[in-house]
Amino acid sequence: MRDLRNRTSQVIDAVRAGERVVLTVHGEAIADIVPHAQRSRWVSGDLLRRELADWAADPGLREDLDELAGQTLVEL
């Protein structure tokens, strides 16, 4: 904490440069100071559909879940 207070501008410069800084108190890691992620405020519909398709669950998952619905752990 003392270093953070005494060297705040250096810590901020390091984080701006992409470094992750670990904040410690008496040698115990308390928090990570990390660069803020860059995000776009607007995504086109086509890009959103492509991204969602890449992250979609296994197509058979719905059938598997429907099969298991209502069963207890004992029945599984």
C-alpha positions in Angstrom: 0.0 0.0 0.0 2.8 2.4 0.9 4.4 2.0 -2.6 1.0 2.6 -4.2 0.6 5.8 -2.3 4.1 7.0 -2.9 4.3 5.8 -6.6 0.8 6.2 -7.8 1.8 7.8 -11.1 4.3 5.0 -11.8 1.7 2.3 -11.1 -0.8 4.0 -13.4 1.8 4.3 -16.1 2.6 0.6 -15.8 -1.1 -0.4 -16.0 -1.5 1.9 -19.0 1.4 0.0 -20.6 -0.6 -3.2 -20.2 1.0 -4.5 -16.9 -1.0 -6.2 -14.2 0.0 -4.8 -10.7 -0.7 -6.9 -7.6 -1.7 -4.8 -4.5 -0.5 -6.3 -1.3 -0.9 -5.5 2.4 1.8 -6.9 4.7 2.8 -9.3 1.9 -0.7 -10.7 1.3 -2.1 -10.2 -2.2 -5.4 -8.1 -1.9 -6.2 -7.0 -5.4 -5.1 -6.9 -9.0 -4.9 -3.6 -10.8 -5.3 -4.4 -14.4 -5.8 -2.4 -17.6 -9.4 -1.7 -18.4 -10.6 -3.8 -21.3 -11.3 -2.0 -24.6 -14.9 -2.5 -25.6 -16.9 -1.3 -28.6 -20.1 0.4 -27.7 -21.9 -0.9 -30.7 -21.8 -4.2 -32.5 -23.4 -4.8 -35.9 -26.1 -7.5 -36.1 -24.0 -9.6 -38.4 -21.0 -9.6 -36.1 -23.2 -10.4 -33.1 -24.8 -13.4 -34.9 -21.4 -14.7 -35.8 -20.1 -14.3 -32.3 -23.1 -16.0 -30.8 -22.8 -18.9 -33.2 -19.2 -19.4 -32.2 -20.2 -19.5 -28.5 -23.4 -21.5 -28.9 -23.8 -24.7 -26.8 -23.6 -28.1 -28.2 -26.7 -28.6 -30.4 -27.5 -31.9 -28.6 -27.5 -30.2 -25.2 -31.2 -29.3 -25.4 -32.3 -32.9 -26.0 -30.0 -34.1 -23.2 -31.4 -31.6 -20.8 -35.0 -32.4 -21.8 -34.3 -36.1 -21.2 -32.9 -35.3 -17.7 -35.6 -32.8 -16.7 -37.5 -33.9 -13.7 -35.1 -36.6 -12.7 -33.4 -36.5 -9.3 -29.7 -37.2 -8.7 -30.6 -40.7 -7.4 -32.3 -41.5 -10.7 -29.3 -40.2 -12.7 
